[in-house]
Amino acid sequence: MKFWNSAAAVALAVASVATSASAETLKVTTFVPPTNEFVQAVIKWGEELKEKSGGELTLEVFPAAQLAPPPRQFDLVKSGGADIAILLNGLTPGRFPMTELAGLPLTHPSAGDSSAITSRRMTELAPQYLAKEYAGTRILWLAATPPLKFLLSNTDPSDLNALKGKRIRYASASWQAMFETLGIAPVPVPPAEAADGMGKGVIDGAVFPYEATIAYDLGPVTKYALEPGLAPATFAVVMSDASYARLSPKLQKLIDDTTGPDRAEWFGAIWDHSEIEGRHYMEKSGVKFVTLTDDQLATLKDTFKGVVDSAIGSVGGDAQAFVDAYTK
């Protein structure tokens, strides 16, 4: 009896070691705060991975730039400091120029400018046009925010000329070019510092989608919001090639099956819903909403044509083909 008890104990210990050895926890790094929809969505994805893998694959999320400053999220994954990163392309100007073409002003798929539509289309086109920008990593999915709105502390934007000379936090190279075209002074303020900057008068405003205003507490410092949004910001969720390679074929397939265009659309729909909630939050904060007229929008489209053409020309290569495919 002792022999069999000992054998059973050994077998149980071996099984436990084997299970532990096969289990994988992937570290996810991002600069966005824990309340941001992106973090919450990735946590939900992690729960799905854990359930479908029987506990063999889990995610550990490190938000709010705990592991690296906002511009270094991609580098952290490439160097092995994390397995997966959620990054804002615009925080590293010039590094993801083709991806950022999806954030050109008043440029979006013919089906619409909702995040569900734009995020799916970007991810569908990623293997053909964007993968080279993410060498050393796998694109799990890409996302475009709902179009960003001007949020202003004191300036009434009913007359767009009132924005000239104002110091406004921008989100990408496209937005910087748009600001310069409109005579606005672009200021590179990290997202988490925008509310403080507006509150202290360091900057006169910022551009954000409404969905981000709750996480960054922008309601109390915003007096005016200009609608509609003019251009989105682009994000990427990437996984280190080395981290993917160390997974078993079973877990690799699980990653493949739960990412890609469907996941991008799923996440985009979450952002679209949060955009509505964000606007309600701004409304409750007493923000006055100013709507651009059709004539103003038409004028802006003409004004920004040079920005669009210049961006496409500076990227070169397949840039025009990507934009044509994206806006089809």
N, C-alpha and C positions, 0 to 999 in steps of 0.2 A: 504493500500500500504506500509506503514511504517513497518507493521508487517512482510509482505512478504520480504521486503528488509532486515530487521533484520535477519529473518530466513535464507535467502540466504547467508548473511554475515557469520552467525554462521556456516552454513554447509560448506562454503568455508574454514573457519578457521580450522574446525575439519578435513577436508580432507587434509589441508596443514600440520597439526600436525601429522596426521596418516602417510602421505607420508614421513615426516621428520623422524618419529620414526622408520619406516621400512627401511630407507636408511642406508647402512653400508659403511664405509670407512675403508679399511684394510691397516695398516701400513706395508710397506715392507722395511726391513733393509738389507744392504749389504756393504761390504768393497770396492767393485770395483768402479772405477770412473764413473761419469755420461755418459761419452762417450763410455764406454765399451758395447759390444754387448749384454751382459746379461741384463744390465739395460734397454737398448733400446728395447729388446725383451719383457721384463716384462711390460714396458710401453705399448707396442702394445697389450699384453694380457689384460692389464687393460682397454684399450679402447674397446676391444672386450667384456669384462665383463660388462662394462657400457652400451654399445649398446644393448646387449642381455638381460640385466636386466631392461631396460628402465630407467636407471639412479639410480637404487636401490643399485647397488654394484659398488664401485670405489676403486682404489688403489692409495695410496700415497707413493711414493718411496723415501727413504732416502739413497742415495749412499755415497761412500767415507767415510765409517765408522762414519757417523754423530751421530749415536745413541749409538755405542759401538765400542771398538777396534776390529780389524779383527778376533782375535781368540774367541771373545765372541758373535758372531752373533747367534749361536744356543742357547746359554744360555739366550740371550735377549728374544727370542721367548718363551722359556719354562717358563720364569719368568713373561711373560705378558707385557714386555716393547715394543714388536712389535708383529704383527700377523703372518707375513711371513718373512722368512730369505732366502737369497741366500748365501750359505757358501761354502768355499773351505775346503774340508775334511782334507787336508794336514796341515792346519794351527793349528790343534789340534791333534798332533801325538798320536796315540794309542786310540783315542776316537771312530773312525769309521774304525776299522781294516778290517772288511769284505768288506766294500765298497771300500777301497783303494786297494784291490786285483785286481780291474779292472784297476789299474794303474801300474801293474807289467810290467817290461821291455819286449818289443817284444811279448806281450800277448794280443790277441784281438779276436773277433769273426771270424770264418772262412770266413764270407762274406766280411770282410775288416776292416780297422782301421779308417774309416772316423767317424767324430763325430755323424753324423746322425745314423750310424749303432750301434756304441758303446753306445750312449746315450739311444737309444731305448731298446737295450738288457739289460742294467743295470736296467732300469725302469720296464721292464717286469719281471725281476727276484726279484725286491725289495720286494714284499709281502712275498715271500717264504724265502728269505735269509737275507734281510737287515733291515726289519722293526724294529727289536729289538734294533738296534743301535740308533734309533730315537724316543725312548719312550717319550710319551707326545706330540708328533707331528705327523702329517700326511705327508708322502712323496708325494709331488705334481708331481715332476719329478726329475730324476737324469741326470747328463750330464758329459760326458768325453770330454775334449778338444781334438782338433787335437793333434797328438803326439808332445811333446815338443822338441825343437831344442836347441843345445848348441849355445849360442850367446856370442862371445868372443871379448874383447876390443883390444887385441893385439896378442893373441896366435894363430898361424896357426895350425888347428887341423888335417892337412893331415896325420900326424903321431900322433896316439892317445897317444903315450908315452909323447908327449909334454904337455899333460894335467896334468900329475902327479905333485902334489904339488900346483897346481893352486887353488885359492880360488874362489869358484863358488856358487852362490845363488841356493839353491835347492827348490823343490816344495812339497815334500812329504817324508814319511819314505822310500818308495821304491827308490826314487831318492837319498836319503842319503846313503842307502845301495849300490846303484849302484856306487856312487862317491867313497865310501870307497873301493869298489872292484877295481876301476880303479886308486886308489891312489890320488884321488882329495880331497881337503879339503872342505867339505860342510859348507856353511855359511847361517844361518837362517835370511835372509834379507826379510822384507816385500815387496810385489810386487811393491808398489808405491815408494820404496826407492832404487830399483835396478839400475835405470839409474844414479842417483846421486852417488851411490856407485861405479859403473863402471867408471863414469867420473872422480872421485877423486882417483881412483886406490885402493879403499878400498877392492874391489873384482875384480877378473880378468874376470868375466863373469857371466852368469845366464842362466837358462833354461826356455824358454817360448814357447808357440805356436806363430806363426807369427801373429795370429789374435789379440794378446794382445800387440804387439810391438807399435802400433799406440797410444793406450790409455796411455801407460806408457812411450812414447817418447824415445824408445830404439834405434832408427835408428842412431842418431848422435854419440852414444857412442859404437856402434858395428862395428867391422872391419871384423870379420869372422862369418859365420853361418854354422853349420855342419848339413848335411842332410843325410838320412831322420831322422825324429824324432824317439825317442826310446821308449817313454812311455807317456801316457797322465796324466793330473791331473784331479781328479774327483771333481765335484760340486754337491750340493744338493739344491733343493728348497723345503722347509718344511713349514707347517702351524701348528700353535698351535692347539691342540685338543680343547682347551677352545674357541678359536676364531671360529673354525668351528662349534662348538656346539651352539654358540649364533646366528648363521645364521638361517634364515627360511629354511624349507625343499626345497623350490624353489631355493634359492640361494645356498644351499648345492649341489643340483643337478647340478647347473650351474658350480660350482667349479669342481665337479667330471667330468662333460662332457668336460671341456676344459683343463684338465690336464691328466697325465698318459703317456703311451708310445707314443701316437700320438703327444702330445705336445713335448715330449723329442726329437722325430725324427725331428719335425718342427724346434725346436731350434738348434739341431745339424746341420741341413742343413744350417742355418744362419751362424753358426760358420765355417762350411766348406767353404762357400762363402767368409767369412771374412778372412780366412786363405790365400786365393789367393790374396786378396787385401793387406793383411799384407806383403806378400812376395814382391809384387810390391813396396810397401812403402820402404822395406828394400833395394830393388834393387836400387831405386831412391836415397837412402841415401848413396850409394856407397859400400854397404856390399859385400864382396867376399864370394860366396857360395862354400863350399867344400862338395863333395859327398862321402860317404862311399862306398867302393867296396863291391862286393858280399862276397869276402873272409873276409873282415873286419866285415861284418854283421854276418857271420857264426861264426867267432871267438867270437864276442860279445855275441851271443846267448849262446854259450858254457860257456863263462865267467859268464854270469848272471844266469845260471841254479841254482847255489847255492843260489842266492838272491831270486829267485822264490820259490824254495823248502823251504827255511828258513821262508819266509813270510807265506806260506800256513801252515807250521808246527806250527808256533807261534800262529796263529789264532785258529787252531784246529777246532773241531766241524764239521760244514758243509763246511769248507773252500774249500776243494778239490772238493766237489760236486758243489759249486758255480762256481769255476774256470772252471770245466768241462762243466757246463751248459753255462757259459758265452762264452767260446771259441768254442762251438759246431758249 
